[in-house]
Amino acid sequence: NGALAETVYMCQPPGYVDVQLPDHVCLLKRSLYGLKQAPRAWFNRLHTFLLSVGFKASKTDVSLFYYSRGSACVYLLV
């Protein structure tokens, strides 16, 4: 869903500045491309999805997920 874990404010973007309130800032409810929190929000969303479809997270490497069914194994390194 792209929700942020912490509170993030940003300046009004150029071309969208409210002329009556030019010093106001925007409260972000979701991550934006280029925002330093965006990769973490993306990874949290991916992590949640992978666990929901049966992958397990490695206990030793946070970027490694694995899935096994019968004799088949899938390893996903993000």
FENKAKA-V8685 format. One record per residue. N is the residue number from 0. RES is the residue in one small letter. PSI is psi in degrees with one decimal (none if undefined). D_CENTER is the distance of its C-alpha to the mean C-alpha in whole Angstrom. Layout:
# FENKAKA-V8685
n=N res=RES psi=PSI d_center=D_CENTER
n=N res=RES psi=PSI d_center=D_CENTER
This chain:
# FENKAKA-V8685
n=0 res=n psi=-13.5 d_center=8
n=1 res=g psi=9.4 d_center=5
n=2 res=a psi=144.9 d_center=7
n=3 res=l psi=144.1 d_center=7
n=4 res=a psi=-24.6 d_center=9
n=5 res=e psi=165.9 d_center=12
n=6 res=t psi=128.5 d_center=14
n=7 res=v psi=130.2 d_center=14
n=8 res=y psi=152.5 d_center=17
n=9 res=m psi=157.5 d_center=18
n=10 res=c psi=156.0 d_center=21
n=11 res=q psi=133.4 d_center=22
n=12 res=p psi=147.5 d_center=22
n=13 res=p psi=136.0 d_center=25
n=14 res=g psi=-12.0 d_center=27
n=15 res=y psi=20.5 d_center=25
n=16 res=v psi=129.0 d_center=27
n=17 res=d psi=115.2 d_center=29
n=18 res=v psi=-26.0 d_center=32
n=19 res=q psi=-22.5 d_center=33
n=20 res=l psi=61.5 d_center=30
n=21 res=p psi=-19.0 d_center=30
n=22 res=d psi=-1.3 d_center=29
n=23 res=h psi=156.1 d_center=26
n=24 res=v psi=165.7 d_center=22
n=25 res=c psi=138.0 d_center=19
n=26 res=l psi=118.2 d_center=17
n=27 res=l psi=134.5 d_center=13
n=28 res=k psi=-19.1 d_center=12
n=29 res=r psi=161.0 d_center=9
n=30 res=s psi=150.8 d_center=7
n=31 res=l psi=148.7 d_center=9
n=32 res=y psi=133.7 d_center=10
n=33 res=g psi=-15.0 d_center=12
n=34 res=l psi=139.2 d_center=10
n=35 res=k psi=-22.4 d_center=10
n=36 res=q psi=-10.8 d_center=7
n=37 res=a psi=-45.0 d_center=5
n=38 res=p psi=-38.3 d_center=5
n=39 res=r psi=-42.2 d_center=5
n=40 res=a psi=-40.9 d_center=2
n=41 res=w psi=-45.9 d_center=2
n=42 res=f psi=-41.1 d_center=5
n=43 res=n psi=-38.8 d_center=5
n=44 res=r psi=-44.0 d_center=5
n=45 res=l psi=-45.3 d_center=8
n=46 res=h psi=-48.1 d_center=9
n=47 res=t psi=-43.6 d_center=10
n=48 res=f psi=-48.2 d_center=12
n=49 res=l psi=-42.1 d_center=13
n=50 res=l psi=-35.4 d_center=15
n=51 res=s psi=-23.5 d_center=16
n=52 res=v psi=9.3 d_center=18
n=53 res=g psi=-2.5 d_center=20
n=54 res=f psi=156.2 d_center=18
n=55 res=k psi=145.6 d_center=19
n=56 res=a psi=138.1 d_center=17
n=57 res=s psi=142.6 d_center=19
n=58 res=k psi=-15.2 d_center=20
n=59 res=t psi=-19.3 d_center=21
n=60 res=d psi=113.4 d_center=18
n=61 res=v psi=-18.8 d_center=15
n=62 res=s psi=2.5 d_center=14
n=63 res=l psi=129.4 d_center=17
n=64 res=f psi=150.1 d_center=17
n=65 res=y psi=153.1 d_center=20
n=66 res=y psi=132.5 d_center=22
n=67 res=s psi=140.5 d_center=26
n=68 res=r psi=117.6 d_center=28
n=69 res=g psi=-127.1 d_center=32
n=70 res=s psi=-0.5 d_center=32
n=71 res=a psi=137.5 d_center=29
n=72 res=c psi=138.8 d_center=26
n=73 res=v psi=129.3 d_center=23
n=74 res=y psi=131.0 d_center=21
n=75 res=l psi=117.2 d_center=18
n=76 res=l psi=117.8 d_center=17
n=77 res=v psi=none d_center=13
